[in-house]
Protein backbone atom coordinates (compact mmCIF):
# COMPACT_ATOMS: atom_id res chain seq x y z
CA UNK A 1 0.00 0.00 0.00
CA UNK A 2 1.24 3.46 -0.85
CA UNK A 3 1.11 6.31 1.63
CA UNK A 4 -1.20 8.24 -0.68
CA UNK A 5 -3.91 5.60 -0.22
CA UNK A 6 -3.95 6.35 3.50
CA UNK A 7 -3.93 10.07 2.82
CA UNK A 8 -7.00 9.66 0.63
CA UNK A 9 -8.89 8.14 3.58
CA UNK A 10 -7.65 10.92 5.86
CA UNK A 11 -9.02 13.51 3.46
CA UNK A 12 -12.40 11.75 3.58
CA UNK A 13 -12.28 12.07 7.37
CA UNK A 14 -11.11 15.71 7.33
CA UNK A 15 -11.28 17.39 3.90
CA UNK A 16 -8.35 19.79 3.57
CA UNK A 17 -10.72 22.41 2.14
CA UNK A 18 -12.33 22.61 5.60
CA UNK A 19 -9.12 23.98 7.13
CA UNK A 20 -8.73 27.62 8.07
CA UNK A 21 -6.73 29.82 5.70
CA UNK A 22 -3.99 30.44 8.28
CA UNK A 23 -3.40 26.74 8.83
CA UNK A 24 -0.88 24.31 7.35
CA UNK A 25 -2.51 20.92 6.86
CA UNK A 26 -1.96 17.86 4.69
CA UNK A 27 1.29 16.12 3.81
CA UNK A 28 4.07 18.25 5.31
CA UNK A 29 7.07 15.95 4.91
CA UNK A 30 7.73 12.94 2.70
CA UNK A 31 6.58 11.41 -0.55
CA UNK A 32 3.02 10.17 -0.98
CA UNK A 33 4.17 7.54 -3.51
CA UNK A 34 6.31 5.65 -0.99
CA UNK A 35 5.16 2.26 0.22
CA UNK A 36 3.64 2.49 3.70
CA UNK A 37 5.06 0.23 6.42
CA UNK A 38 2.88 1.49 9.27
CA UNK A 39 1.25 4.66 10.55
CA UNK A 40 1.72 6.20 13.98
CA UNK A 41 -1.09 8.50 15.15
CA UNK A 42 -0.20 11.28 17.59
CA UNK A 43 -1.21 14.68 18.88
CA UNK A 44 2.07 16.48 18.17
CA UNK A 45 4.82 15.22 15.85
CA UNK A 46 7.92 15.82 18.01
CA UNK A 47 11.40 14.25 17.94
CA UNK A 48 10.35 11.65 20.50
CA UNK A 49 7.40 10.68 18.29
CA UNK A 50 9.70 10.25 15.28
CA UNK A 51 11.87 7.98 17.44
CA UNK A 52 8.75 6.01 18.37
CA UNK A 53 7.79 5.72 14.70
CA UNK A 54 11.24 4.35 13.85
CA UNK A 55 11.07 1.84 16.71
CA UNK A 56 7.63 0.66 15.59
CA UNK A 57 8.49 0.49 11.87
CA UNK A 58 6.09 3.26 10.89
CA UNK A 59 7.09 5.51 8.00
CA UNK A 60 4.00 7.71 8.29
CA UNK A 61 3.10 9.94 11.23
CA UNK A 62 -0.43 11.33 11.31
CA UNK A 63 -0.54 14.23 13.75
CA UNK A 64 -3.21 16.66 14.85
CA UNK A 65 -1.06 19.78 15.19
CA UNK A 66 1.22 20.58 12.22
CA UNK A 67 4.91 20.57 13.17
CA UNK A 68 5.47 22.99 10.29
CA UNK A 69 3.23 25.99 10.82
CA UNK A 70 5.21 29.05 9.77
CA UNK A 71 7.80 28.95 7.01
CA UNK A 72 11.33 27.74 7.69
CA UNK A 73 14.19 29.81 6.27
CA UNK A 74 16.89 27.54 7.70
CA UNK A 75 17.00 23.94 8.88
CA UNK A 76 20.02 23.81 11.20
CA UNK A 77 18.55 21.92 14.15
CA UNK A 78 18.55 24.94 16.46
CA UNK A 79 14.97 24.34 17.72
CA UNK A 80 12.52 21.50 18.24
CA UNK A 81 10.78 22.08 14.90
CA UNK A 82 13.97 21.95 12.83
CA UNK A 83 15.27 18.93 14.76
CA UNK A 84 12.02 17.05 14.17
CA UNK A 85 12.07 17.84 10.44
CA UNK A 86 15.70 16.72 10.13
CA UNK A 87 15.05 13.46 12.00
CA UNK A 88 11.93 12.68 9.93
CA UNK A 89 13.75 13.27 6.64
CA UNK A 90 16.79 11.24 7.73
CA UNK A 91 14.54 8.31 8.58
CA UNK A 92 12.35 8.71 5.47
CA UNK A 93 9.24 9.29 7.54
CA UNK A 94 6.27 11.20 6.14
CA UNK A 95 4.26 13.56 8.37
CA UNK A 96 0.63 14.48 7.72
CA UNK A 97 -1.39 16.98 9.80
CA UNK A 98 -5.16 17.39 10.04
CA UNK A 99 -5.59 20.26 12.55
CA UNK A 100 -8.39 22.72 11.59
CA UNK A 101 -9.60 20.46 8.78
CA UNK A 102 -10.80 18.20 11.60
CA UNK A 103 -11.66 21.13 13.89
CA UNK A 104 -14.25 22.31 11.36
CA UNK A 105 -15.77 18.90 10.66
CA UNK A 106 -19.19 18.11 12.09
CA UNK A 107 -17.86 14.81 13.50
CA UNK A 108 -14.43 16.20 14.37
CA UNK A 109 -12.61 17.67 17.37
CA UNK A 110 -15.54 19.45 18.96
CA UNK A 111 -17.99 16.59 18.47
CA UNK A 112 -15.40 14.36 20.17
CA UNK A 113 -15.26 16.96 22.98
CA UNK A 114 -19.07 16.94 23.24
CA UNK A 115 -19.24 13.15 23.25
CA UNK A 116 -16.72 12.98 26.10
CA UNK A 117 -19.08 15.14 28.16
CA UNK A 118 -22.20 13.32 26.97
CA UNK A 119 -23.71 16.43 25.37
CA UNK A 120 -26.83 15.92 23.25
CA UNK A 121 -28.66 18.04 20.65
CA UNK A 122 -25.32 19.39 19.46
CA UNK A 123 -24.80 21.92 16.67
CA UNK A 124 -21.96 24.03 15.28
CA UNK A 125 -21.14 27.10 17.38
CA UNK A 126 -19.35 29.22 14.74
CA UNK A 127 -20.54 28.14 11.26
CA UNK A 128 -18.01 28.54 8.45
CA UNK A 129 -18.50 31.56 6.18
CA UNK A 130 -17.86 31.99 2.44
CA UNK A 131 -17.92 28.26 1.85
CA UNK A 132 -21.09 27.80 -0.22
CA UNK A 133 -21.53 28.34 -3.94
CA UNK A 134 -24.58 28.08 -6.19
CA UNK A 135 -24.72 26.64 -9.69
CA UNK A 136 -27.43 27.74 -12.12
CA UNK A 137 -27.76 25.93 -15.43
CA UNK A 138 -30.33 25.43 -18.20
CA UNK A 139 -31.29 22.37 -20.21
CA UNK A 140 -34.17 20.70 -22.01
CA UNK A 141 -36.70 18.63 -20.06
CA UNK A 142 -35.41 15.34 -21.51
CA UNK A 143 -31.95 16.03 -20.04
CA UNK A 144 -32.96 17.62 -16.73
CA UNK A 145 -33.16 14.46 -14.58
CA UNK A 146 -29.82 13.20 -15.82
CA UNK A 147 -28.06 16.50 -15.10
CA UNK A 148 -29.74 17.00 -11.75
CA UNK A 149 -29.03 13.47 -10.46
CA UNK A 150 -25.42 13.61 -11.64
CA UNK A 151 -24.90 16.90 -9.78
CA UNK A 152 -26.40 15.36 -6.64
CA UNK A 153 -24.03 12.39 -6.94
CA UNK A 154 -21.10 14.81 -7.25
CA UNK A 155 -21.98 16.44 -3.92
CA UNK A 156 -24.31 19.28 -4.89
CA UNK A 157 -27.71 19.91 -3.32
CA UNK A 158 -26.96 19.16 0.35
CA UNK A 159 -28.54 21.49 2.91
CA UNK A 160 -28.21 20.51 6.57
CA UNK A 161 -30.01 17.20 7.08
CA UNK A 162 -31.35 17.17 3.50
CA UNK A 163 -29.85 15.91 0.25
CA UNK A 164 -30.85 16.16 -3.42
CA UNK A 165 -32.07 19.73 -2.96
CA UNK A 166 -32.64 21.91 -6.03
CA UNK A 167 -34.92 24.59 -7.40
CA UNK A 168 -36.34 24.18 -10.89
CA UNK A 169 -38.28 26.59 -13.07
CA UNK A 170 -39.54 26.57 -16.66
CA UNK A 171 -38.62 29.15 -19.27
CA UNK A 172 -37.75 29.76 -22.89
CA UNK A 173 -34.17 29.65 -24.10
CA UNK A 174 -33.04 31.40 -27.28
CA UNK A 175 -29.88 31.02 -29.34
CA UNK A 176 -28.47 31.09 -32.85
CA UNK A 177 -25.46 29.00 -33.76
CA UNK A 178 -22.79 30.10 -36.24
CA UNK A 179 -21.43 28.04 -39.15
CA UNK A 180 -19.16 26.03 -36.84
CA UNK A 181 -21.94 25.14 -34.40
CA UNK A 182 -23.67 21.79 -34.05
CA UNK A 183 -26.91 22.48 -32.12
CA UNK A 184 -28.84 19.61 -30.56
CA UNK A 185 -32.08 21.45 -31.21
CA UNK A 186 -32.59 23.72 -34.21
CA UNK A 187 -30.26 24.41 -37.11
CA UNK A 188 -27.05 26.38 -37.40
CA UNK A 189 -27.56 29.95 -38.53
CA UNK A 190 -31.23 29.97 -37.56
CA UNK A 191 -32.72 31.72 -34.46
CA UNK A 192 -34.07 29.04 -32.13
CA UNK A 193 -36.53 29.19 -29.23
CA UNK A 194 -36.96 26.12 -27.06
CA UNK A 195 -38.56 25.30 -23.69
CA UNK A 196 -35.88 24.80 -21.02
CA UNK A 197 -35.66 24.01 -17.33
CA UNK A 198 -33.54 26.20 -15.09
CA UNK A 199 -31.81 24.11 -12.41
CA UNK A 200 -30.29 25.69 -9.29
CA UNK A 201 -28.20 23.77 -6.73
CA UNK A 202 -25.82 24.79 -3.95
CA UNK A 203 -22.46 23.11 -3.28
CA UNK A 204 -19.40 23.38 -1.05
CA UNK A 205 -16.93 25.59 -2.88
CA UNK A 206 -14.07 23.09 -2.84
CA UNK A 207 -16.25 20.83 -5.04
CA UNK A 208 -16.59 23.42 -7.81
CA UNK A 209 -14.27 21.79 -10.36
CA UNK A 210 -15.90 18.40 -9.76
CA UNK A 211 -19.38 19.91 -10.08
CA UNK A 212 -18.55 21.64 -13.37
CA UNK A 213 -16.88 18.53 -14.80
CA UNK A 214 -20.02 16.56 -13.94
CA UNK A 215 -22.23 19.19 -15.54
CA UNK A 216 -20.30 19.16 -18.81
CA UNK A 217 -20.23 15.34 -18.95
CA UNK A 218 -24.00 14.99 -18.50
CA UNK A 219 -25.38 17.96 -20.42
CA UNK A 220 -26.65 17.43 -23.96
CA UNK A 221 -25.82 20.90 -25.29
CA UNK A 222 -22.71 21.62 -27.31
CA UNK A 223 -22.22 24.83 -25.32
CA UNK A 224 -23.39 24.60 -21.71
CA UNK A 225 -24.83 27.78 -20.23
CA UNK A 226 -24.19 28.06 -16.49
CA UNK A 227 -23.59 30.59 -13.74
CA UNK A 228 -21.66 30.28 -10.46
CA UNK A 229 -22.52 32.47 -7.47
CA UNK A 230 -20.69 32.85 -4.15
CA UNK A 231 -23.20 32.86 -1.28
CA UNK A 232 -22.88 34.59 2.07
CA UNK A 233 -24.90 31.89 3.82
CA UNK A 234 -23.16 30.17 6.72
CA UNK A 235 -22.56 26.43 6.41
CA UNK A 236 -24.47 25.05 9.39
CA UNK A 237 -22.64 21.69 9.37
CA UNK A 238 -19.08 22.99 9.04
CA UNK A 239 -17.40 25.31 11.52
CA UNK A 240 -15.58 25.75 14.80
CA UNK A 241 -16.89 24.83 18.22
CA UNK A 242 -20.14 23.19 19.22
CA UNK A 243 -22.97 23.74 21.64
CA UNK A 244 -25.15 21.11 23.25
CA UNK A 245 -27.03 20.10 26.36
CA UNK A 246 -25.92 18.10 29.37
CA UNK A 247 -28.03 15.06 30.18
CA UNK A 248 -27.74 16.04 33.87
CA UNK A 249 -27.93 19.61 35.16
CA UNK A 250 -25.09 20.59 37.53
CA UNK A 251 -24.30 23.48 39.79
CA UNK A 252 -21.16 25.29 38.66
CA UNK A 253 -18.72 23.66 41.10
CA UNK A 254 -19.99 20.14 40.40
CA UNK A 255 -19.92 20.89 36.67
CA UNK A 256 -16.24 21.86 36.74
CA UNK A 257 -15.38 18.72 38.72
CA UNK A 258 -17.33 16.69 36.15
CA UNK A 259 -15.37 18.33 33.30
CA UNK A 260 -12.06 17.84 35.11
CA UNK A 261 -12.78 14.13 35.44
CA UNK A 262 -14.09 13.55 31.92
CA UNK A 263 -11.34 15.54 30.16
CA UNK A 264 -8.45 14.52 32.40
CA UNK A 265 -7.70 18.14 33.27
CA UNK A 266 -5.11 18.73 36.00
CA UNK A 267 -6.34 22.27 36.54
CA UNK A 268 -9.18 24.50 35.34
CA UNK A 269 -9.09 28.30 35.32
CA UNK A 270 -12.55 29.84 35.31
CA UNK A 271 -14.49 33.10 35.58
CA UNK A 272 -16.54 34.06 38.63
CA UNK A 273 -19.44 31.78 39.48
CA UNK A 274 -22.89 33.11 38.61
CA UNK A 275 -24.52 30.76 41.13
CA UNK A 276 -26.73 29.31 38.43
CA UNK A 277 -27.09 25.77 37.15
CA UNK A 278 -25.26 24.59 34.04
CA UNK A 279 -27.27 22.78 31.37
CA UNK A 280 -26.37 24.27 27.98
CA UNK A 281 -22.63 24.03 27.24
CA UNK A 282 -20.48 25.42 24.42
CA UNK A 283 -17.09 23.89 23.67
CA UNK A 284 -14.19 24.75 21.39
CA UNK A 285 -11.09 22.59 21.46
CA UNK A 286 -7.81 24.51 21.45
CA UNK A 287 -7.57 28.30 21.45
CA UNK A 288 -11.16 29.53 21.49
CA UNK A 289 -11.25 33.01 23.00
CA UNK A 290 -12.59 34.45 19.72
CA UNK A 291 -15.83 32.51 20.25
CA UNK A 292 -16.77 33.84 23.69
CA UNK A 293 -19.35 36.18 22.14
CA UNK A 294 -20.74 33.35 20.02
CA UNK A 295 -21.24 31.22 23.14
CA UNK A 296 -23.02 34.06 24.94
CA UNK A 297 -25.30 34.75 21.98
CA UNK A 298 -26.09 31.04 21.68
CA UNK A 299 -27.36 31.06 25.26
CA UNK A 300 -24.67 28.82 26.76
CA UNK A 301 -24.51 28.50 30.53
CA UNK A 302 -20.81 27.61 30.24
CA UNK A 303 -18.09 27.79 27.59
CA UNK A 304 -15.16 25.36 27.72
CA UNK A 305 -12.03 26.14 25.73
CA UNK A 306 -8.31 26.86 26.24
CA UNK A 307 -5.53 29.46 26.12
CA UNK A 308 -7.57 32.28 27.65
CA UNK A 309 -5.69 35.42 28.65
CA UNK A 310 -6.25 37.35 31.88
CA UNK A 311 -8.52 40.06 30.48
CA UNK A 312 -10.56 37.60 28.42
CA UNK A 313 -12.12 36.19 31.57
CA UNK A 314 -13.83 39.58 32.01
CA UNK A 315 -15.64 38.94 28.72
CA UNK A 316 -17.87 36.46 30.51
CA UNK A 317 -19.69 39.59 31.73
CA UNK A 318 -21.64 37.47 34.22
CA UNK A 319 -23.53 35.94 31.29
CA UNK A 320 -21.92 32.51 31.40
CA UNK A 321 -19.23 30.47 33.15
CA UNK A 322 -16.00 30.69 31.17
CA UNK A 323 -13.49 27.88 31.74
CA UNK A 324 -10.00 27.20 30.39
CA UNK A 325 -9.39 23.46 30.75
CA UNK A 326 -6.04 23.36 28.91
CA UNK A 327 -5.19 23.17 25.21
CA UNK A 328 -4.06 19.55 25.15
CA UNK A 329 -6.87 18.49 27.48
CA UNK A 330 -9.56 19.98 25.25
CA UNK A 331 -8.26 17.94 22.29
CA UNK A 332 -6.95 14.88 24.11
CA UNK A 333 -9.26 12.29 22.51
CA UNK A 334 -8.63 13.42 18.94
CA UNK A 335 -5.82 10.99 18.17
CA UNK A 336 -7.98 8.11 19.44
CA UNK A 337 -10.73 9.15 17.03
CA UNK A 338 -8.28 9.23 14.11
CA UNK A 339 -6.95 5.76 14.91
CA UNK A 340 -10.45 4.31 15.25
CA UNK A 341 -11.52 5.91 11.97
CA UNK A 342 -8.53 4.57 10.04
CA UNK A 343 -8.79 1.07 11.48
CA UNK A 344 -12.47 0.94 10.53
CA UNK A 345 -11.71 2.07 6.97
CA UNK A 346 -8.51 0.02 6.49
CA UNK A 347 -8.64 -2.88 8.99
CA UNK A 348 -5.74 -4.80 7.46
CA UNK A 349 -3.10 -2.10 7.92
CA UNK A 350 -0.98 -1.29 10.98
CA UNK A 351 -2.33 1.91 12.59
CA UNK A 352 -0.71 2.51 15.96
CA UNK A 353 -1.70 4.97 18.67
CA UNK A 354 1.34 6.89 19.93
CA UNK A 355 2.26 6.32 23.55
CA UNK A 356 4.07 9.66 23.83
CA UNK A 357 2.53 12.33 26.04
CA UNK A 358 3.30 15.49 24.08
CA UNK A 359 1.50 17.95 26.35
CA UNK A 360 4.11 20.68 27.02
CA UNK A 361 2.19 22.11 30.00
CA UNK A 362 2.89 20.62 33.42
CA UNK A 363 1.14 21.23 36.72
CA UNK A 364 2.33 21.12 40.35
C-alpha positions in Angstrom: 0.0 0.0 0.0 1.2 3.5 -0.9 1.1 6.3 1.6 -1.2 8.2 -0.7 -3.9 5.6 -0.2 -4.0 6.4 3.5 -3.9 10.1 2.8 -7.0 9.7 0.6 -8.9 8.1 3.6 -7.7 10.9 5.9 -9.0 13.5 3.5 -12.4 11.8 3.6 -12.3 12.1 7.4 -11.1 15.7 7.3 -11.3 17.4 3.9 -8.4 19.8 3.6 -10.7 22.4 2.1 -12.3 22.6 5.6 -9.1 24.0 7.1 -8.7 27.6 8.1 -6.7 29.8 5.7 -4.0 30.4 8.3 -3.4 26.7 8.8 -0.9 24.3 7.3 -2.5 20.9 6.9 -2.0 17.9 4.7 1.3 16.1 3.8 4.1 18.2 5.3 7.1 15.9 4.9 7.7 12.9 2.7 6.6 11.4 -0.6 3.0 10.2 -1.0 4.2 7.5 -3.5 6.3 5.6 -1.0 5.2 2.3 0.2 3.6 2.5 3.7 5.1 0.2 6.4 2.9 1.5 9.3 1.3 4.7 10.6 1.7 6.2 14.0 -1.1 8.5 15.1 -0.2 11.3 17.6 -1.2 14.7 18.9 2.1 16.5 18.2 4.8 15.2 15.9 7.9 15.8 18.0 11.4 14.3 17.9 10.3 11.7 20.5 7.4 10.7 18.3 9.7 10.3 15.3 11.9 8.0 17.4 8.8 6.0 18.4 7.8 5.7 14.7 11.2 4.4 13.8 11.1 1.8 16.7 7.6 0.7 15.6 8.5 0.5 11.9 6.1 3.3 10.9 7.1 5.5 8.0 4.0 7.7 8.3 3.1 9.9 11.2 -0.4 11.3 11.3 -0.5 14.2 13.7 -3.2 16.7 14.9 -1.1 19.8 15.2 1.2 20.6 12.2 4.9 20.6 13.2 5.5 23.0 10.3 3.2 26.0 10.8 5.2 29.1 9.8 7.8 29.0 7.0 11.3 27.7 7.7 14.2 29.8 6.3 16.9 27.5 7.7 17.0 23.9 8.9 20.0 23.8 11.2 18.5 21.9 14.1 18.5 24.9 16.5 15.0 24.3 17.7 12.5 21.5 18.2 10.8 22.1 14.9 14.0 21.9 12.8 15.3 18.9 14.8 12.0 17.0 14.2 12.1 17.8 10.4 15.7 16.7 10.1 15.0 13.5 12.0 11.9 12.7 9.9 13.7 13.3 6.6 16.8 11.2 7.7 14.5 8.3 8.6 12.4 8.7 5.5 9.2 9.3 7.5 6.3 11.2 6.1 4.3 13.6 8.4 0.6 14.5 7.7 -1.4 17.0 9.8 -5.2 17.4 10.0 -5.6 20.3 12.5 -8.4 22.7 11.6 -9.6 20.5 8.8 -10.8 18.2 11.6 -11.7 21.1 13.9 -14.2 22.3 11.4 -15.8 18.9 10.7 -19.2 18.1 12.1 -17.9 14.8 13.5 -14.4 16.2 14.4 -12.6 17.7 17.4 -15.5 19.5 19.0 -18.0 16.6 18.5 -15.4 14.4 20.2 -15.3 17.0 23.0 -19.1 16.9 23.2 -19.2 13.2 23.2 -16.7 13.0 26.1 -19.1 15.1 28.2 -22.2 13.3 27.0 -23.7 16.4 25.4 -26.8 15.9 23.3 -28.7 18.0 20.6 -25.3 19.4 19.5 -24.8 21.9 16.7 -22.0 24.0 15.3 -21.1 27.1 17.4 -19.3 29.2 14.7 -20.5 28.1 11.3 -18.0 28.5 8.5 -18.5 31.6 6.2 -17.9 32.0 2.4 -17.9 28.3 1.9 -21.1 27.8 -0.2 -21.5 28.3 -3.9 -24.6 28.1 -6.2 -24.7 26.6 -9.7 -27.4 27.7 -12.1 -27.8 25.9 -15.4 -30.3 25.4 -18.2 -31.3 22.4 -20.2 -34.2 20.7 -22.0 -36.7 18.6 -20.1 -35.4 15.3 -21.5 -31.9 16.0 -20.0 -33.0 17.6 -16.7 -33.2 14.5 -14.6 -29.8 13.2 -15.8 -28.1 16.5 -15.1 -29.7 17.0 -11.7 -29.0 13.5 -10.5 -25.4 13.6 -11.6 -24.9 16.9 -9.8 -26.4 15.4 -6.6 -24.0 12.4 -6.9 -21.1 14.8 -7.2 -22.0 16.4 -3.9 -24.3 19.3 -4.9 -27.7 19.9 -3.3 -27.0 19.2 0.4 -28.5 21.5 2.9 -28.2 20.5 6.6 -30.0 17.2 7.1 -31.4 17.2 3.5 -29.9 15.9 0.2 -30.9 16.2 -3.4 -32.1 19.7 -3.0 -32.6 21.9 -6.0 -34.9 24.6 -7.4 -36.3 24.2 -10.9 -38.3 26.6 -13.1 -39.5 26.6 -16.7 -38.6 29.2 -19.3 -37.8 29.8 -22.9 -34.2 29.7 -24.1 -33.0 31.4 -27.3 -29.9 31.0 -29.3 -28.5 31.1 -32.9 -25.5 29.0 -33.8 -22.8 30.1 -36.2 -21.4 28.0 -39.2 -19.2 26.0 -36.8 -21.9 25.1 -34.4 -23.7 21.8 -34.0 -26.9 22.5 -32.1 -28.8 19.6 -30.6 -32.1 21.5 -31.2 -32.6 23.7 -34.2 -30.3 24.4 -37.1 -27.0 26.4 -37.4 -27.6 30.0 -38.5 -31.2 30.0 -37.6 -32.7 31.7 -34.5 -34.1 29.0 -32.1 -36.5 29.2 -29.2 -37.0 26.1 -27.1 -38.6 25.3 -23.7 -35.9 24.8 -21.0 -35.7 24.0 -17.3 -33.5 26.2 -15.1 -31.8 24.1 -12.4 -30.3 25.7 -9.3 -28.2 23.8 -6.7 -25.8 24.8 -4.0 -22.5 23.1 -3.3 -19.4 23.4 -1.0 -16.9 25.6 -2.9 -14.1 23.1 -2.8 -16.3 20.8 -5.0 -16.6 23.4 -7.8 -14.3 21.8 -10.4 -15.9 18.4 -9.8 -19.4 19.9 -10.1 -18.6 21.6 -13.4 -16.9 18.5 -14.8 -20.0 16.6 -13.9 -22.2 19.2 -15.5 -20.3 19.2 -18.8 -20.2 15.3 -18.9 -24.0 15.0 -18.5 -25.4 18.0 -20.4 -26.6 17.4 -24.0 -25.8 20.9 -25.3 -22.7 21.6 -27.3 -22.2 24.8 -25.3 -23.4 24.6 -21.7 -24.8 27.8 -20.2 -24.2 28.1 -16.5 -23.6 30.6 -13.7 -21.7 30.3 -10.5 -22.5 32.5 -7.5 -20.7 32.9 -4.2 -23.2 32.9 -1.3 -22.9 34.6 2.1 -24.9 31.9 3.8 -23.2 30.2 6.7 -22.6 26.4 6.4 -24.5 25.1 9.4 -22.6 21.7 9.4 -19.1 23.0 9.0 -17.4 25.3 11.5 -15.6 25.8 14.8 -16.9 24.8 18.2 -20.1 23.2 19.2 -23.0 23.7 21.6 -25.2 21.1 23.2 -27.0 20.1 26.4 -25.9 18.1 29.4 -28.0 15.1 30.2 -27.7 16.0 33.9 -27.9 19.6 35.2 -25.1 20.6 37.5 -24.3 23.5 39.8 -21.2 25.3 38.7 -18.7 23.7 41.1 -20.0 20.1 40.4 -19.9 20.9 36.7 -16.2 21.9 36.7 -15.4 18.7 38.7 -17.3 16.7 36.2 -15.4 18.3 33.3 -12.1 17.8 35.1 -12.8 14.1 35.4 -14.1 13.5 31.9 -11.3 15.5 30.2 -8.4 14.5 32.4 -7.7 18.1 33.3 -5.1 18.7 36.0 -6.3 22.3 36.5 -9.2 24.5 35.3 -9.1 28.3 35.3 -12.5 29.8 35.3 -14.5 33.1 35.6 -16.5 34.1 38.6 -19.4 31.8 39.5 -22.9 33.1 38.6 -24.5 30.8 41.1 -26.7 29.3 38.4 -27.1 25.8 37.1 -25.3 24.6 34.0 -27.3 22.8 31.4 -26.4 24.3 28.0 -22.6 24.0 27.2 -20.5 25.4 24.4 -17.1 23.9 23.7 -14.2 24.8 21.4 -11.1 22.6 21.5 -7.8 24.5 21.5 -7.6 28.3 21.5 -11.2 29.5 21.5 -11.2 33.0 23.0 -12.6 34.5 19.7 -15.8 32.5 20.3 -16.8 33.8 23.7 -19.3 36.2 22.1 -20.7 33.3 20.0 -21.2 31.2 23.1 -23.0 34.1 24.9 -25.3 34.8 22.0 -26.1 31.0 21.7 -27.4 31.1 25.3 -24.7 28.8 26.8 -24.5 28.5 30.5 -20.8 27.6 30.2 -18.1 27.8 27.6 -15.2 25.4 27.7 -12.0 26.1 25.7 -8.3 26.9 26.2 -5.5 29.5 26.1 -7.6 32.3 27.6 -5.7 35.4 28.7 -6.3 37.3 31.9 -8.5 40.1 30.5 -10.6 37.6 28.4 -12.1 36.2 31.6 -13.8 39.6 32.0 -15.6 38.9 28.7 -17.9 36.5 30.5 -19.7 39.6 31.7 -21.6 37.5 34.2 -23.5 35.9 31.3 -21.9 32.5 31.4 -19.2 30.5 33.2 -16.0 30.7 31.2 -13.5 27.9 31.7 -10.0 27.2 30.4 -9.4 23.5 30.8 -6.0 23.4 28.9 -5.2 23.2 25.2 -4.1 19.5 25.2 -6.9 18.5 27.5 -9.6 20.0 25.3 -8.3 17.9 22.3 -7.0 14.9 24.1 -9.3 12.3 22.5 -8.6 13.4 18.9 -5.8 11.0 18.2 -8.0 8.1 19.4 -10.7 9.1 17.0 -8.3 9.2 14.1 -7.0 5.8 14.9 -10.5 4.3 15.3 -11.5 5.9 12.0 -8.5 4.6 10.0 -8.8 1.1 11.5 -12.5 0.9 10.5 -11.7 2.1 7.0 -8.5 0.0 6.5 -8.6 -2.9 9.0 -5.7 -4.8 7.5 -3.1 -2.1 7.9 -1.0 -1.3 11.0 -2.3 1.9 12.6 -0.7 2.5 16.0 -1.7 5.0 18.7 1.3 6.9 19.9 2.3 6.3 23.6 4.1 9.7 23.8 2.5 12.3 26.0 3.3 15.5 24.1 1.5 17.9 26.4 4.1 20.7 27.0 2.2 22.1 30.0 2.9 20.6 33.4 1.1 21.2 36.7 2.3 21.1 40.4 
